[in-house]
Amino acid sequence: MDWIAATIISSVFLGLYDLGTKHAVRDNAVLPVLFLANVCSAGIWLVLMSAAAVRPEGFPALFTVAPLTRHQHLLLLLKSTIVACSWVCTYFAVKHLPVSLASPIRATGPVWTFLGALLVLGERPAWLQILGVVITLGSFVGLSFAGAREGIHFHRNKWIAWQVAGTLLGAMSGLYDKVLLGRLGFSAATVQAWFCIYLALLFLPLAIGWKLRLWPRHTFQWRWSIIGISLALLLADFVYFDALRDPEALVSLVASLRRGSILVAFFGSLWLFKEKNGAYKLPAVIGVLAGIVLTILG
C-alpha cells in the first residue's frame, strides 16, 4: 500500500479512537480505562503470536512477530514508556476538555515532529509539502483559539498543560517510530505486538494502585467503547507503522497527514457529544483539508 494512502486510512481510525476515548473516560476513572484497553490490545497480539507458534506454516507474514534480542526488547520498552506517559497526560486532559479542543491541541504534534525530523533525521520535504504542513498546522492553531469562546483559557487551564505535555511526548514517539521502523528495520507487527504488551504491563501497577485506593480516585464503569478504542488504535497504528517502513515515507509528512484524524473527531464530537461553536471552528477545519491536499499534491 502507498504510504500516503496508508497514512490517510490510519487517520480515519485515529479519529474514531479519539471519539471512543472521550466516550470511555467521560465521567469515568481514567486509569482502569487505560489498563483494560491495553489489555485488550495485548490479548489480541498474544493470541496471534500463539497461533503463529503453533502453526507457523501458512501464517500470514504480515502478522508474524519476529524474535528479538534483549537489546531490541529494551528499545521497544522505551517506546512503550514514552507512549504510556503521553497517554496518561492526554487521557486525563480529554476527560476534562471538549474533543473539539483536545484533538486540535494534540494535532499540533506534527509541528514538533516536523522540526525534529528536519533537525534530527535530516529530512528535506518539497516546498509544496512544507506549505501544506504550514497551512495544516496553522489551521490547527486557529481551531484551538476558536475554543476560547467556550471559556477555556489556555494559560490558566491545567488540563491544557496536560494535553500539551502529552502532545510533546507523542511527537517524540513519532520520531522514534521512524527510527525503529525505517532505520532499524523492525516490522510493523513486531513493534505493535510488544508495544501493546509492554503498555499493559506498565499500566498494571497504576491499575493496582487505583484498585487499592492509594490516591483519591473516581469510580469506574465498564463501557464497550473501551474495546472500541483498543481495536481502532490497533488498526490505526498497524497501518501507520506499515507506512513508516516505506523508505520514501517522510515522518514529518506522515505525522501531518495522520492528524487528518481531527476531521473525524471534530464532526463526530458535534454529532455525538453536541459540542458547541462548530460554526466558528469550521473555517479552520477547511484549512486542515486544504493543507492535507497540498501535502499530497507535493
C-alpha positions as CSV (number, residue, x, y, z in Angstrom):
1,M,0.0,0.0,0.0
2,D,1.2,3.5,-0.8
3,W,2.5,5.2,2.3
4,I,0.3,8.3,1.8
5,A,-2.9,6.2,1.3
6,A,-1.9,4.1,4.4
7,T,-1.5,7.3,6.5
8,I,-4.9,8.6,5.5
9,I,-6.5,5.3,6.4
10,S,-4.7,5.4,9.7
11,S,-6.0,9.0,10.3
12,V,-9.7,7.8,10.0
13,F,-9.2,5.1,12.6
14,L,-7.3,7.5,14.8
15,G,-10.3,9.9,14.7
16,L,-12.6,7.1,15.7
17,Y,-10.1,6.3,18.5
18,D,-10.4,10.0,19.8
19,L,-14.2,9.8,19.9
20,G,-14.1,6.4,21.6
21,T,-11.7,7.7,24.2
22,K,-13.9,10.6,25.1
23,H,-16.9,8.3,25.5
24,A,-14.9,5.8,27.6
25,V,-13.4,8.4,30.0
26,R,-16.3,10.9,30.3
27,D,-17.4,10.8,34.0
28,N,-15.3,7.7,34.4
29,A,-12.0,6.7,36.1
30,V,-9.1,7.1,33.6
31,L,-6.5,4.6,34.8
32,P,-8.8,1.5,34.6
33,V,-9.8,2.5,31.1
34,L,-6.1,2.8,30.0
35,F,-5.3,-0.5,31.6
36,L,-8.2,-2.5,30.2
37,A,-7.9,-1.0,26.7
38,N,-4.3,-2.1,26.5
39,V,-5.1,-5.5,28.0
40,C,-7.5,-6.0,25.1
41,S,-4.8,-4.9,22.6
42,A,-2.1,-7.1,24.2
43,G,-4.5,-10.0,24.3
44,I,-5.2,-9.9,20.6
45,W,-1.5,-9.9,19.8
46,L,-0.8,-12.7,22.3
47,V,-3.5,-14.8,20.5
48,L,-1.8,-14.1,17.1
49,M,1.6,-14.9,18.5
50,S,0.4,-18.2,19.9
51,A,-1.3,-19.1,16.7
52,A,1.9,-18.4,14.8
53,A,3.9,-20.5,17.2
54,V,1.5,-23.5,16.9
55,R,1.2,-23.4,13.1
56,P,3.9,-21.3,11.6
57,E,3.4,-22.7,8.1
58,G,0.8,-20.7,6.3
59,F,0.6,-18.0,8.9
60,P,0.3,-14.5,7.3
61,A,3.8,-12.9,7.2
62,L,2.1,-9.5,7.7
63,F,1.2,-10.6,11.3
64,T,4.3,-12.5,12.1
65,V,6.2,-11.2,15.2
66,A,10.0,-11.6,14.8
67,P,12.1,-13.0,17.7
68,L,14.1,-10.2,19.4
69,T,17.3,-9.8,21.3
70,R,17.4,-8.3,24.8
71,H,18.6,-5.0,23.4
72,Q,15.7,-4.9,20.9
73,H,13.2,-5.6,23.7
74,L,14.6,-2.6,25.6
75,L,14.2,-0.4,22.5
76,L,10.5,-1.3,22.3
77,L,10.1,-1.0,26.1
78,L,11.4,2.6,25.7
79,K,8.8,3.3,23.1
80,S,6.0,2.0,25.4
81,T,7.3,4.1,28.3
82,I,7.2,7.3,26.2
83,V,3.7,6.5,25.0
84,A,2.5,5.5,28.4
85,C,3.5,8.9,29.8
86,S,1.9,10.6,26.8
87,W,-1.4,8.7,27.2
88,V,-1.7,9.4,31.0
89,C,-1.5,13.1,30.2
90,T,-3.8,13.1,27.2
91,Y,-6.5,10.7,28.7
92,F,-6.9,12.9,31.7
93,A,-7.0,16.0,29.5
94,V,-9.6,14.5,27.2
95,K,-11.7,13.7,30.2
96,H,-11.9,17.3,31.2
97,L,-11.8,19.1,27.8
98,P,-14.2,19.0,24.7
99,V,-12.9,16.7,22.0
100,S,-13.1,19.7,19.5
101,L,-10.4,21.4,21.7
102,A,-8.4,18.4,22.9
103,S,-8.0,16.9,19.5
104,P,-6.7,20.1,17.8
105,I,-4.2,20.7,20.6
106,R,-2.9,17.2,20.2
107,A,-2.8,17.8,16.4
108,T,-0.1,20.4,16.9
109,G,2.2,17.4,17.5
110,P,3.3,17.4,13.8
111,V,4.9,20.9,14.4
112,W,7.3,19.3,16.8
113,T,7.7,16.1,14.8
114,F,8.4,18.2,11.7
115,L,11.1,20.2,13.4
116,G,12.6,17.1,14.9
117,A,12.6,15.4,11.5
118,L,14.4,18.3,10.0
119,L,17.0,18.7,12.8
120,V,17.5,15.1,13.8
121,L,16.7,12.9,10.9
122,G,17.8,15.3,8.1
123,E,14.6,15.1,6.1
124,R,14.0,17.6,3.3
125,P,10.4,17.8,2.1
126,A,9.5,19.6,-1.1
127,W,8.4,23.3,-0.8
128,L,4.7,22.5,-1.7
129,Q,4.7,19.8,1.0
130,I,6.1,22.3,3.5
131,L,3.4,24.8,2.5
132,G,0.8,22.1,3.1
133,V,2.2,21.3,6.5
134,V,2.3,25.0,7.5
135,I,-1.3,25.6,6.4
136,T,-2.5,22.4,8.2
137,L,-0.7,23.4,11.4
138,G,-1.8,27.0,11.2
139,S,-5.4,25.7,10.9
140,F,-4.9,23.6,14.0
141,V,-3.8,26.7,15.9
142,G,-6.8,28.6,14.6
143,L,-9.1,25.8,15.7
144,S,-7.6,25.8,19.1
145,F,-8.2,29.6,19.5
146,A,-11.8,29.2,18.5
147,G,-12.2,27.1,21.6
148,A,-11.7,30.2,23.7
149,R,-15.3,31.0,23.0
150,E,-16.2,28.1,25.3
151,G,-14.5,29.8,28.3
152,I,-11.4,27.6,28.3
153,H,-8.3,29.8,28.6
154,F,-5.1,28.1,27.6
155,H,-2.8,29.9,30.0
156,R,-4.9,29.1,33.1
157,N,-6.4,25.7,32.5
158,K,-4.2,22.9,33.8
159,W,-5.7,20.3,31.5
160,I,-4.5,22.3,28.6
161,A,-1.0,21.9,30.0
162,W,-1.5,18.2,30.4
163,Q,-2.6,18.0,26.8
164,V,0.4,19.9,25.6
165,A,2.7,17.7,27.6
166,G,1.1,14.6,26.1
167,T,1.4,16.1,22.6
168,L,5.2,16.8,23.0
169,L,5.7,13.2,24.3
170,G,3.6,11.9,21.4
171,A,5.8,13.9,18.9
172,M,8.9,12.3,20.5
173,S,7.3,8.9,20.0
174,G,6.6,9.7,16.3
175,L,10.3,10.4,15.7
176,Y,11.3,7.2,17.5
177,D,8.8,5.2,15.4
178,K,10.7,6.3,12.2
179,V,14.0,5.2,13.7
180,L,12.6,1.8,14.8
181,L,10.7,1.0,11.5
182,G,12.6,3.0,8.9
183,R,16.2,2.7,10.1
184,L,16.4,-0.3,12.4
185,G,14.1,-2.5,10.3
186,F,11.5,-3.6,12.8
187,S,8.3,-5.0,11.2
188,A,5.0,-3.3,12.0
189,A,3.7,-6.4,13.7
190,T,6.8,-6.8,15.9
191,V,6.7,-3.2,17.1
192,Q,2.9,-3.2,17.7
193,A,2.8,-6.5,19.4
194,W,5.5,-5.8,22.0
195,F,4.4,-2.2,22.3
196,C,0.9,-3.3,23.4
197,I,2.2,-6.0,25.7
198,Y,4.7,-3.6,27.5
199,L,2.0,-0.9,27.7
200,A,-0.3,-3.3,29.5
201,L,2.5,-4.2,31.9
202,L,3.4,-0.6,32.5
203,F,-0.3,0.3,33.3
204,L,-0.7,-2.7,35.6
205,P,0.9,-1.0,38.7
206,L,-1.3,2.1,38.2
207,A,-4.4,0.0,37.9
208,I,-3.5,-1.9,41.1
209,G,-2.8,1.4,42.9
210,W,-6.2,2.7,41.7
211,K,-7.9,-0.5,42.9
212,L,-6.2,-0.3,46.4
213,R,-7.2,3.4,46.7
214,L,-3.7,4.6,47.1
215,W,-4.8,8.0,46.0
216,P,-8.2,9.9,45.6
217,R,-10.0,8.4,42.7
218,H,-13.2,8.3,40.7
219,T,-15.4,5.2,40.3
220,F,-15.1,3.0,37.3
221,Q,-17.9,2.0,34.9
222,W,-17.3,-0.6,32.2
223,R,-18.2,0.7,28.7
224,W,-17.9,-1.2,25.4
225,S,-16.2,1.8,23.9
226,I,-13.1,0.6,25.8
227,I,-12.9,-2.4,23.4
228,G,-13.7,0.0,20.6
229,I,-10.7,2.3,21.3
230,S,-8.4,-0.7,21.5
231,L,-9.5,-2.0,18.1
232,A,-9.4,1.4,16.5
233,L,-5.9,2.1,17.8
234,L,-4.7,-1.3,16.7
235,L,-5.8,-0.7,13.2
236,A,-4.6,2.9,13.1
237,D,-1.2,2.1,14.4
238,F,-0.7,-1.0,12.3
239,V,-1.3,0.8,9.0
240,Y,0.7,3.8,10.3
241,F,3.7,1.6,11.2
242,D,3.5,-0.1,7.8
243,A,3.6,3.4,6.2
244,L,6.7,4.3,8.1
245,R,8.5,1.2,6.8
246,D,8.4,2.7,3.3
247,P,11.9,4.2,2.6
248,E,10.3,7.1,0.8
249,A,8.0,8.0,3.7
250,L,8.9,11.3,5.4
251,V,8.0,11.2,9.1
252,S,7.2,14.9,9.1
253,L,4.5,14.4,6.4
254,V,3.2,11.2,7.8
255,A,2.7,12.9,11.2
256,S,0.9,15.8,9.5
257,L,-1.4,13.7,7.3
258,R,-2.2,11.4,10.2
259,R,-3.6,14.4,12.1
260,G,-6.3,14.5,9.5
261,S,-8.0,12.4,12.2
262,I,-9.1,15.8,13.6
263,L,-11.8,15.9,10.9
264,V,-13.4,12.7,12.1
265,A,-13.0,13.7,15.7
266,F,-14.4,17.3,15.1
267,F,-17.5,16.3,13.2
268,G,-18.1,13.3,15.4
269,S,-17.9,15.4,18.5
270,L,-20.5,17.8,17.2
271,W,-22.8,14.9,16.3
272,L,-22.3,12.5,19.2
273,F,-21.5,14.9,22.1
274,K,-23.4,18.0,20.9
275,E,-20.3,20.2,21.4
276,K,-20.7,23.9,20.8
277,N,-19.3,26.6,18.4
278,G,-18.9,24.3,15.5
279,A,-19.5,27.1,13.0
280,Y,-16.6,29.2,14.5
281,K,-14.3,26.2,14.1
282,L,-15.4,25.3,10.6
283,P,-13.0,27.7,8.7
284,A,-10.0,26.1,10.4
285,V,-11.3,22.7,9.6
286,I,-11.5,23.7,5.9
287,G,-7.9,24.9,6.3
288,V,-6.9,21.5,7.5
289,L,-8.4,19.9,4.4
290,A,-6.6,22.4,2.1
291,G,-3.3,21.7,3.9
292,I,-3.7,17.9,3.5
293,V,-4.5,18.3,-0.2
294,L,-1.3,20.4,-0.7
295,T,0.7,17.9,1.2
296,I,-0.5,15.1,-1.0
297,L,0.0,17.1,-4.3
298,G,3.6,17.9,-3.2
